Amino acid sequence: MINENFSNIKLTSARKSILDILINSSKPLSYEDIKDKISMDKATFYRNITIFEEGNIINSFESNDKKRYFEIKRVAHSHFICSSCSKIECIHKEIEIKLDNHQIDTIIIKGLCCDCLNN
């Protein structure tokens, strides 16, 4: 998926650093998660993230903690966000919702994760 959308985006060292982190992550990451791994100011980070979003290379969404999370666009999937601890889990089971004259890009389910439910 990345190769299809990357042809018109110049791969700078900053962009490569961000992509390497996102590609090697098993979960969506926030700016704070990524800045701990690379030295980059916030403006540069968000400028590059915008380019990746416009290029259809990454997905992003906002969590309960009001942080924006980013992930490489792979197979379409949904997310579960715990209302108590803000833990994010990817849901790889197909969730089919059809609305006439609508295009659904993201499905986010909120509730209590198993850890919070058992506490």
Order of alpha helices (4+ residues) and beta strands (2+ residues): alpha-alpha-beta-alpha-alpha-beta-beta-beta-beta-beta-alpha
